[in-house]
Amino acid sequence: MSRINSQVKTVYTPGQPCRSAVETGRRFAAPCAMLWCILVLALPRNAHGKFRPYANNGGSLAAACGHGFALIAADSQFLHGMMITSSVFDRVVPLSDVVLMGTSGCAADCESMTHDVRTEAERYIVGAKLSMDASVAAQLCSGAMYARRGFPHHMSLVVCGLDSVGFGRVFVFDSIGSLMEGPTVTAGSAREVLQSVLDGLTPWHCSSCGKRVPNFQCADDAREVLLAAFRVAARRDATVGRLVDLTLVRQTEAPLRETVLVDGLAKSTKFLAG
């Protein structure tokens, strides 16, 4: 039995699709299929045709700390594939007066993570009415990266700064928010070379309990060790640039920043392990 549908003005038979719906589907099928093909072809893919959402834009970071200071060093070379698109790329941003954050890896993920963390830092400062120290910033960054564990950021993260008692602390994070703290930390494309050099040049002393612990007497000692590590890395890793940005955090003054040209020649320092 057939009846007239007054709204569509077409003959409708129970159990069969409406003619207007079928005609509408046929009319838009070809444009939708073409749009879908364009979107699929526009997705980033590698040579084997697989989906590639990430890009590695290089960058290496190293940080050291001591009593009353924290120092972070980052090379300023920006890569796109095998091309050097910039030699003055900024990788270190402040989170508060005594905390700095450095990023390396995919530039888009670094910018997204920096925006999210700085927004949360400002919200904390306004809500708690306290200045953010290094331990609070580390927990904030860890939570932000863990929240993206399903589709993580392709980046490395280093946080350095002073804690509530004025002692320097440095942290390094993986892509899902796991953190590690130490007197010296490294991240980025040349982290293996940097960490091996830092382990050999960091000064050590024996504590009261008989353990050997690293100890930098002043910020100048940490600066020389970090620059020596980047000089060695510049000779062994093509992704490390010749310009290194050094940023120093102290309790009594604003963060100090300088740019140093490393010539790739490893210079000797007075610090030896042992």
N, C-alpha and C positions, 0 to 999 in steps of 0.2 A: 504494500500500500504506500502510496506517495502522498505527500502533503507539501504545501507551499510555505517556505520560510519567508516571513514578511520582512525581516531585516536584511537578508542577503539577496532576496528576490531571485532565488534559484530553486530548482526542484531538488528536494532532499529525500532520499530513500533510506530507511533505517537499516543499519548494518553496513552501509557503504560510505566512503568519505565524501565530504561536500565538494562539489565541482570547483567552487571558488577557492577553497584551500589547496586543491591539487594544482589549479592554474597558477596560484600565487607561488607555490613551491617550485614549480617548473620555471617560473619567471625569474626567481632569485637564485636558482641552483647554480647557474653558470657564473654569475658575478661572485658568489660566495666561494665557489671552488677556486676561482682565479685569485681572490684575495688570500685564501688559505695558502695557495702555492707561493704567493709573493712573500708571505710571512715566514713560511718554512725556509725558503731560499735565503731570506735575509738574516736568519739566525747565524751567529758566529760558529764556524766549524773548522776543524783542522784538515790536514791533507787526506785523512782517511774518512772524512765525512761524518765524524762524530761531533756531538754537541760540545762546544767549548765556551763556557760562560766567563772564564777568567783570563787575565793577561798578567804577565809578570813584568813590572816596570822597574825592577832592580831596587837597589838601595841596601846599605849596610849600616848597622847601628852598634855602638858599644858604649857602655856606661860604667862608671866607677864611683865609689862613695867612701866617705870617711867621717870623722867626727866634725860636724858642723858644715859639711858641704856635700854636694852631689854634682857630678859632671857627666854630660852626655855628649857623644861625638857621632856625627852622621855625615856620610858623603852626600854631595848635592847633585849627583849625576842621575838623570832621568832617561830610562831606556824604553824603546818601543821595538821589540824584536831585536834585531842587530843594529839598530840605529840609535844614536845618541841625540835625542831631541832637545835636551836642555842640560846645562852644566851648573845651573844655579837654582835647583829645585829645593824647596824648603820642606824638610821632613819632621821638624820639631815644633810643637805648639805648646803654649802654657795652659795648664788647667787651673792654676791658682798662683799666688805669689811665690810659693815654695815647691811647686810640683810641675814637672814637664813630662810630655808624652811624645815619643818618636815612633813613626810608622814606616814600614817598607813593604813592598810587594805590589799588588794590584792597586793602581792609583785611585780608581773609582771606589773600591772597598775602603781604602785609607781615608778618603774624603767623607764617605758615609759614616765610618766609625768615629772619625774626629768630630763630626757634627753631633752625633748622638751622645758621645761622652761629654763634650763641652756643654751641651744642653742640660744633661743630668748634673754636671758639676755646678752650673749656675743655679739650678733648682736646689741643690743641697746647700749652697752658700746662703741663698735667700731664706730657705726654710729653717735650717739649723742655726743661722746667724753665726757661723763659725767658718774659719778659713780651712779649706780642705788640706789635710796632710797626705803623705805618701801612702800610708796604709789604707786610708779610706779611698783614695784614688785607685789603688790596686784592686780592692774589692769591687769598686764600681765598674772598672774595665773588665774584670773577670765575669761579672754578671751579664754585662752587655754582650760579650762574645759568646758566652754559654747560651744566651737566649737565641742566637743564630746557629745553633749546632746542627739543625736540620739542613741548612744551606749556608755553611760557614763562610766568613770572610777569608779571602785568599791574601793573607797579610801576616806580618810579624809586628809585635807591639812591645815597646819598652817604656816603662814608667820609672822616673827617678825623681827624688825630692827629699824633703826632710820630714821626719815624723814629729809627734807632739812634743818630744823632749829635745829636738834640734839635731838628732843624729841622722846622717845620710842613709838612704835606703834605695835600692834599685831592684826592679822586677822585670822579668821577661815572660811573655805569654805565647802560647801556641794558638792555633786557629779556633779552638773550642773553649778557650778561657782558662786552661790549666796554667798556673803561674809557678815560677821558681825565683827565689831570692838568693842573692849572693853579693859578695864585695865587688865583683865585676861580672857583667852579663853582656852577651852579644846576640844579635839577631840579623836576619837578612841573608843575602846571597853569599857573603863571605864570612859567615859566623864561625865556621870551623877554623879558618885561618886566624881570625881575630882572637878567638878564645884560646887557641894554643899558644899564641904569642903572649897574651895577657897572663896566662898561667905561669909562663916562664919569667916574666918581668915584674910581676906583682911582689912587693916586699912582704916578708913574713916575720913574725916574732912569736915567741913562746908566751902563752898566757900564764896566769897563776896556777891553773890546773894542769899545766904541762902540755897543752895542745898548741899546735902551730896554727896561728890564725893570720889572715892577711891584714896588713895595716899600711895605710897611706898617711904620712906625717902631715901633708898639706895638699891643697888643691894643685899646686904646681907639680908635685910628684905624680899625681894621677894624670895630669895633662900630658906630661912627657911620655908616660907609659901608653896612653891611648894613641898619641901621635905615632909612636914607634910601631904599634900594632897596625895602624892604617898604612904606614910606609911599607911594611912587609906585605900586607894584603894587596896593595896597589901593584906590586911586582908579580903576584901570583894569580890574581883574579881580574879579568878584563872588565867586569861590571863595576869595579870600584873606581870612582872618579879621583881626580887630582885635587879637588877642593873639599875640605872637611870643615863642617860647621861645629864649633865647640860652644856649649852653653853651660854656664856655671850657676848653681843655685847656692845661696848662703842665707843665713838667718837675718843678718843685719843689713842686707842691701838687695836691690832688685837684681834679677838674673842678668848676668854679663854674657855677652856673645861675641865671638870672634870667628873669622874665617881664615883657615891656614892652608897654604899650598903645600901639598906633599909631593916630593919629586920622585917617589918610588925607590929611593935609596935608603935602606935600613941603617939608621944611625944607632950607635951604641948608647946605652944608658947605664946608670950606676946601679940599677936594681938587678939582682940575680936571685933565683930561687935557691933556698938553702940557708 
